[in-house]
Amino acid sequence: MTARIECIQLVKQLSSGGKPLTILDGIDLIVDPSEFACILGPSGSGKSTLLGLMAGLDRPSSGSVRIDGQALESLNEDELALLRREKVGFVFQSFQLLGNLTARENVLLPLELAGVPDATARTDQLLHDVGLADRGHHYPTQLSGGEQQRVALARAFAPRPKILFADEPTGNLDGETGAGILQLLIDLRSAYGTTLVLVTHDSQVAALADRCIHLKSGRIDRETTREPAAVEGTPQ
């Protein structure tokens, strides 16, 4: 089975005071298709940097990132943008919704730009799946934080990406709302067979993953795994 994502001796360095500052130091990592992998570690451990490199949003100082066997460092910016559009979805801590568009329009826009023929039906189904069937006409400022993140989830899954990268998706939400968003995210990735890579500092969030990669000072400190829980039915 070909790895969905593969990191090979991944290094990221920045210049600080005229000296190199190593953010990531020789990361070797494989994420399998449909796996839920969590990247866990304290602030400054390199979690978000690793996520950005895996998603092709940044380039490594050395080493390689491969998605479905394709080396990202060999692609130019246009080719990277095309790969992300075809294979990758994103969910961020700060929602990143377009404020001048309604919830429905935020979900519909990437589908229309991609020329998806059933864009309208897919949008309406996803808004139903995330519990916002009657809120699609509202603008982001008219929605709660939890509702905004539900819209962001619908938008992320709308193109049916092979991979979803989530960076602290519950970080701006209270505990109860965050737990609901996390469960919805898990239900959606199970329903669509999506590979999920999630960054968090919360061990309770990490406990739900198939595998957790613990980072410390830019290196993989250890990995923990569990048997994936069976998920029945479709997302509500």
C-alpha positions in Angstrom: 0.0 0.0 0.0 1.4 3.4 -1.0 1.7 5.9 1.8 -0.7 8.8 1.6 1.9 11.1 3.1 5.6 10.4 3.6 8.2 12.6 5.2 11.9 11.7 4.7 14.6 13.3 6.8 12.6 16.5 6.9 14.5 19.5 8.2 13.3 23.1 8.6 15.7 25.9 9.6 15.3 29.6 9.9 17.8 32.4 10.5 17.7 33.9 14.0 20.2 36.6 14.8 22.4 35.6 11.9 22.5 32.0 13.2 20.4 29.0 12.0 17.5 28.0 14.2 16.4 24.5 13.7 12.6 24.1 13.9 12.4 20.5 12.6 15.4 18.1 12.7 15.3 14.9 10.6 11.6 13.9 10.7 10.8 10.5 9.2 7.0 9.9 9.1 4.5 7.8 7.1 0.8 8.4 7.2 -1.4 5.7 5.6 -4.5 6.3 3.6 -7.6 6.9 5.7 -5.5 7.1 8.9 -6.3 9.6 11.6 -2.9 10.8 12.8 -2.4 13.4 15.5 0.7 15.6 15.9 1.0 16.4 19.6 3.5 18.5 21.5 4.1 21.7 23.5 4.2 25.1 22.0 7.4 25.5 20.0 7.9 21.8 19.3 7.4 22.3 15.5 3.8 20.9 15.2 2.4 23.6 12.9 5.6 23.8 10.9 5.4 20.1 10.2 1.8 20.4 9.2 2.6 23.3 6.8 5.4 21.3 5.2 3.2 18.2 4.8 0.5 20.4 3.1 2.9 22.0 0.8 2.3 25.5 2.3 6.0 25.8 3.1 9.2 24.3 1.8 11.7 22.3 3.8 15.4 23.3 4.2 16.2 19.7 3.3 14.5 16.4 3.1 11.4 15.4 1.2 7.6 15.3 1.6 5.6 13.0 -0.7 1.9 12.8 -1.2 0.8 9.7 -3.0 4.4 9.2 -4.0 4.8 12.6 -5.5 7.6 14.7 -4.1 6.4 18.2 -3.2 9.8 19.8 -3.5 9.8 19.0 -7.2 6.7 21.0 -7.9 6.5 24.7 -8.7 4.0 27.0 -7.0 1.3 26.5 -9.6 1.7 22.7 -9.5 1.5 22.8 -5.7 -1.7 24.9 -5.8 -3.2 22.3 -8.2 -2.2 19.4 -6.0 -3.7 21.1 -2.9 -6.9 21.9 -4.8 -7.3 18.3 -6.0 -6.2 16.4 -2.9 -6.1 18.6 0.2 -8.5 20.3 2.6 -7.8 22.5 5.6 -9.5 23.4 8.9 -7.9 26.2 11.0 -8.3 27.4 14.5 -9.6 30.8 13.3 -12.2 29.4 10.9 -11.0 31.5 7.9 -14.5 32.1 6.5 -15.1 34.9 4.0 -17.1 37.5 5.9 -18.9 38.9 2.8 -20.4 35.5 1.9 -23.1 33.6 3.6 -22.4 30.2 5.2 -23.9 28.5 2.1 -21.8 30.6 -0.3 -18.6 29.9 1.7 -19.2 26.2 1.1 -20.4 26.6 -2.5 -17.5 28.8 -3.7 -14.7 26.3 -3.9 -17.0 23.8 -5.7 -18.0 26.4 -8.3 -14.4 27.4 -8.8 -13.5 23.8 -9.4 -16.4 23.3 -11.8 -18.1 20.6 -9.8 -21.3 19.7 -11.6 -23.4 18.9 -8.5 -22.0 21.8 -6.4 -25.4 23.0 -5.2 -26.7 19.6 -4.1 -23.4 18.8 -2.4 -23.3 22.1 -0.5 -26.9 21.6 0.8 -26.1 18.0 1.8 -23.0 19.0 3.7 -24.8 21.9 5.5 -27.4 19.3 6.6 -24.6 16.9 7.7 -23.1 19.6 10.0 -26.4 20.6 11.4 -26.8 23.9 9.6 -29.4 23.2 7.0 -31.5 26.2 8.2 -28.5 28.6 8.8 -27.0 28.7 5.3 -28.3 32.2 4.6 -26.5 33.7 7.6 -23.2 35.5 7.4 -20.3 34.5 9.6 -20.8 37.4 12.0 -24.4 36.1 12.6 -23.1 32.6 13.6 -21.5 31.4 16.9 -17.9 30.2 16.9 -19.1 26.6 16.9 -21.4 27.2 13.9 -18.6 29.0 12.0 -16.3 26.0 12.5 -19.2 23.7 11.3 -19.3 25.8 8.1 -15.5 25.5 7.8 -15.8 21.7 8.1 -18.5 21.6 5.4 -16.3 23.7 3.2 -13.2 21.6 3.8 -15.0 18.3 3.0 -17.0 19.7 0.0 -14.3 18.9 -2.6 -14.0 15.4 -1.0 -10.2 15.8 -0.4 -8.1 12.7 0.1 -6.3 14.5 3.0 -7.6 16.9 5.6 -5.1 19.0 7.6 -6.5 20.4 10.8 -4.5 22.9 12.9 -6.0 23.2 16.5 -9.5 23.1 15.1 -11.1 23.3 18.6 -8.6 25.9 20.0 -11.0 28.8 19.9 -14.0 26.9 21.3 -15.2 26.1 24.7 -14.9 22.5 25.9 -18.4 21.3 25.1 -18.6 23.0 21.7 -15.1 21.8 20.8 -16.0 18.2 21.7 -18.9 18.4 19.4 -16.8 19.8 16.5 -14.2 17.1 17.0 -16.7 14.3 16.9 -18.3 15.8 13.8 -14.8 16.0 12.2 -14.2 12.3 13.0 -17.6 11.3 11.7 -17.1 13.1 8.4 -13.6 11.7 7.8 -14.9 8.2 8.5 -17.8 8.7 6.1 -15.6 10.0 3.3 -12.5 7.8 4.0 -10.4 10.9 4.4 -6.9 10.8 5.8 -6.8 13.2 8.7 -3.7 14.9 10.1 -4.6 17.0 13.2 -2.3 19.2 15.2 -3.1 19.8 18.9 -1.5 20.3 22.3 -4.6 18.7 23.9 -4.0 15.1 25.0 -7.7 14.4 25.2 -8.1 15.3 21.6 -5.1 13.2 20.7 -6.5 10.2 22.5 -9.2 9.8 19.8 -6.6 9.4 17.0 -5.5 6.1 15.4 -1.9 7.2 16.0 -0.3 10.1 17.9 3.1 11.5 16.9 4.7 13.2 19.9 7.1 16.0 19.0 9.7 17.5 21.2 12.3 20.1 20.2 11.7 19.5 16.5 12.1 15.7 16.7 9.7 12.8 17.0 10.0 11.8 20.7 7.7 8.8 20.5 4.6 7.4 18.9 1.5 5.9 20.4 -1.3 3.9 18.6 -4.7 2.5 19.4 -7.2 0.4 17.6 -9.5 2.6 15.6 -13.0 2.7 17.0 -15.8 1.5 14.8 -18.0 4.2 13.5 -21.6 3.3 12.5 -24.0 5.2 10.4 -23.5 8.6 8.6 -22.7 12.0 10.1 -25.5 13.8 11.6 
